[in-house]
Amino acid sequence: MVGSSHEALHVPFPEPREIAALNVDLTETEPVERRVDTLLRAETDEGTYLLVV
């Protein structure tokens, strides 16, 4: 960690103010179903980031 930045998968992002687990059901009205294992939202002073695993 350098300064107040963090790095996830070699992508730097600012210090989170808040992190929330979100619903991982990403299905659409189309017959194709898409799901993720984990979906996190990180609120930072520079904006909002989503981490999709």
Backbone as CSV, one residue per row, in Angstrom:
resi,resn,N_x,N_y,N_z,CA_x,CA_y,CA_z,C_x,C_y,C_z
1,MET,0.852,-1.168,0.000,0.000,0.000,0.000,0.894,1.225,0.000
2,VAL,0.653,2.142,-0.910,1.398,3.387,-1.000,0.442,4.527,-0.696
3,GLY,0.752,5.374,0.278,-0.141,6.478,0.628,-1.488,5.957,1.073
4,SER,-2.565,6.544,0.529,-3.909,6.095,0.904,-4.556,5.268,-0.206
5,SER,-3.765,4.785,-1.162,-4.311,3.958,-2.248,-4.141,2.482,-1.921
6,HIS,-5.009,1.673,-2.476,-4.923,0.220,-2.385,-4.796,-0.305,-3.802
7,GLU,-4.530,-1.594,-3.911,-4.424,-2.206,-5.221,-5.136,-3.552,-5.186
8,ALA,-5.988,-3.796,-6.181,-6.670,-5.077,-6.324,-6.400,-5.572,-7.731
9,LEU,-5.796,-6.746,-7.844,-5.446,-7.304,-9.142,-4.607,-6.315,-9.949
10,HIS,-3.688,-5.647,-9.281,-2.766,-4.683,-9.886,-3.461,-3.446,-10.446
11,VAL,-4.677,-3.164,-9.973,-5.398,-1.954,-10.370,-5.539,-1.078,-9.128
12,PRO,-4.898,0.095,-9.116,-4.985,0.951,-7.929,-6.374,1.572,-7.779
13,PHE,-6.834,1.708,-6.536,-8.060,2.443,-6.261,-7.938,3.095,-4.895
14,PRO,-8.683,4.187,-4.659,-8.562,4.950,-3.419,-9.042,4.176,-2.192
15,GLU,-8.713,4.708,-1.018,-9.144,4.145,0.271,-10.673,4.113,0.324
16,PRO,-11.295,2.940,0.529,-12.760,2.869,0.611,-13.290,3.563,1.868
17,ARG,-14.414,4.260,1.730,-15.146,4.791,2.878,-16.165,3.774,3.351
18,GLU,-16.683,2.975,2.408,-17.721,1.985,2.714,-17.635,0.864,1.691
19,ILE,-17.838,-0.383,2.136,-17.889,-1.538,1.244,-19.166,-2.299,1.561
20,ALA,-19.910,-2.689,0.517,-21.163,-3.406,0.709,-21.209,-4.613,-0.221
21,ALA,-21.641,-5.761,0.301,-21.875,-6.940,-0.528,-23.207,-6.745,-1.246
22,LEU,-23.243,-7.024,-2.555,-24.439,-6.827,-3.366,-24.968,-8.161,-3.867
23,ASN,-26.182,-8.152,-4.383,-26.805,-9.337,-4.943,-25.975,-9.826,-6.133
24,VAL,-25.666,-11.112,-6.183,-24.817,-11.664,-7.238,-25.621,-12.242,-8.409
25,ASP,-26.941,-12.105,-8.403,-27.772,-12.576,-9.504,-27.782,-11.501,-10.593
26,LEU,-27.050,-11.750,-11.678,-26.935,-10.777,-12.764,-27.705,-11.214,-14.004
27,THR,-28.762,-11.999,-13.808,-29.532,-12.474,-14.951,-30.283,-11.322,-15.614
28,GLU,-30.563,-11.477,-16.878,-31.297,-10.480,-17.654,-32.611,-11.095,-18.109
29,THR,-33.405,-10.337,-18.840,-34.655,-10.881,-19.373,-34.400,-11.847,-20.517
30,GLU,-33.174,-11.862,-21.041,-32.781,-12.817,-22.081,-32.615,-14.203,-21.438
31,PRO,-32.655,-15.281,-22.241,-32.515,-16.621,-21.667,-31.105,-16.944,-21.153
32,VAL,-30.103,-16.071,-21.397,-28.739,-16.323,-20.935,-28.617,-15.887,-19.473
33,GLU,-28.133,-16.783,-18.635,-27.978,-16.477,-17.214,-26.516,-16.198,-16.904
34,ARG,-26.257,-15.118,-16.186,-24.893,-14.762,-15.787,-24.878,-14.536,-14.292
35,ARG,-23.913,-15.141,-13.618,-23.773,-14.967,-12.171,-22.309,-14.738,-11.837
36,VAL,-22.079,-14.060,-10.747,-20.726,-13.860,-10.237,-20.666,-14.485,-8.850
37,ASP,-19.459,-14.782,-8.376,-19.304,-15.341,-7.029,-19.453,-14.266,-5.972
38,THR,-18.866,-13.106,-6.207,-18.904,-12.013,-5.241,-19.004,-10.692,-5.978
39,LEU,-19.841,-9.786,-5.483,-19.979,-8.451,-6.048,-19.922,-7.457,-4.898
40,LEU,-18.855,-6.641,-4.865,-18.669,-5.663,-3.795,-18.688,-4.248,-4.361
41,ARG,-19.300,-3.320,-3.616,-19.276,-1.907,-3.981,-18.434,-1.182,-2.942
42,ALA,-17.416,-0.445,-3.403,-16.549,0.324,-2.509,-16.787,1.804,-2.767
43,GLU,-17.237,2.525,-1.759,-17.434,3.973,-1.840,-16.141,4.647,-1.411
44,THR,-15.585,5.526,-2.246,-14.356,6.243,-1.919,-14.583,7.734,-2.101
45,ASP,-13.633,8.535,-1.672,-13.725,9.977,-1.875,-13.642,10.330,-3.353
46,GLU,-13.019,9.483,-4.175,-12.902,9.731,-5.608,-14.043,9.154,-6.424
47,GLY,-14.910,8.364,-5.829,-16.045,7.778,-6.544,-16.363,6.382,-6.058
48,THR,-17.227,5.697,-6.792,-17.684,4.353,-6.440,-17.015,3.333,-7.351
49,TYR,-16.571,2.218,-6.775,-15.945,1.132,-7.527,-16.719,-0.154,-7.269
50,LEU,-16.823,-1.001,-8.290,-17.392,-2.335,-8.139,-16.293,-3.351,-8.344
51,LEU,-16.214,-4.331,-7.443,-15.269,-5.446,-7.580,-16.104,-6.682,-7.846
52,VAL,-15.954,-7.232,-9.053,-16.729,-8.395,-9.482,-15.787,-9.588,-9.554
53,VAL,-16.114,-10.638,-8.780,-15.279,-11.847,-8.760,-16.099,-12.986,-9.312
